[in-house]
Amino acid sequence: MAISTDYDAPRNPVGADLAEDSLEELTARRQNGQSAVVDVDENEAGFELPGAELTDEELTVPVVPMRVDEFRCSSCFLVHHRSQLSREKNGAPVCTECD
């Protein structure tokens, strides 16, 4: 059976349970090294994406110049066919998707 949740009920702020701890308990935790904060160095994390070893790869992309029947939208900066030209705003073309 699912329990209903009252989303309008007042909620305790984050860390409210820490406010209830006494000063002695907090100092004892600090001295014992029990901290809620985890300090992880990026170099020590050891997290690597599989297949991300691209140091020896050269990435090249061929650049194709705009054709005569194409335009660059002044709003989204994408190149579209002239059939997608909606209007010109201050002399700059705007595509139908941005209009």
N, C-alpha and C positions, 0 to 999 in steps of 0.2 A: 504494500500500500504506500503510495507516494505521500510525502509530507508537504503540505502547502507552505509557501514562504510569503511572508508579508513584506513586500518591498517598500512599503511606506513607513515601516517601523524604524525608529532611530537606530543607527548603527554605531558601533564602537569605532573610533578612529584607529588607523593602523598604528600598532605599537602601544595600544592602551594597556596591554598586559604588562608591559615594561614599566608603566607609570605606577603600577601597584606593587612592584618589587621594592624592597627596602634598599637603602644605600649600602648596608652591609652585604646584602646578597649580591648586588651589582659589583661591589669591589672584590668580593670573593670570586665571582666569575671571571673578572679581569685577571686576577692573580693566578687562577687555575688555567688560564688560557682558553676558557670556553667563551667563544665569541660567536655571535650570529653572523658577523661579516666574514665573508670568504674572500681572501685576497689571492687571485689567480693571475700569474704572469702570463702574457700571451705566448711567450716562448715555451713555457712549461706546460701549457694546456695540452699539447699533443693532438690538437684537433686539425685534421687535414681532410680536404675533400678528395674522394677517390677519383683518380684520373685527372687531377688538377696539375700534374707535373708538366708544365708547358715551357720550361726554361729554354729548351733547345728548339722550340717551334717558332717560326716566323709567320705572323698572321698578316696576310695581305688581302685586301678587298679591291676588286676592280671598280673604278669609278667611271660611270657611263654619263656622258654629258646629256643635258636636257635636249629633247627633240623639239622640232618646230611646233608641234601640236600639243606641247605640254606647258604648264605654268607652275610656279612655286607659290603656294598659298602664303599670304602675309600674316596669317594668324597661327596656323599649325606648322608652317615651314615644310610641308610635304609637297612632293612633286605630283601633280595630278594631270589627267588628260583634259583638254579644253572643254570636253562635254560636261565636266564637273565644275566649271566656272559658274558661280552664282552671281556675283556682282563685283564691282571695283569700288573700294572704299579709299577715298583720297588718292586715287590713281593706283592703288595696290590691289591685286587680285585676291579674292576670297572664295574658297571652295564651298560647295553646297553643304558639307558636313559642319563647317564652322559658322555658316550663316544662320 
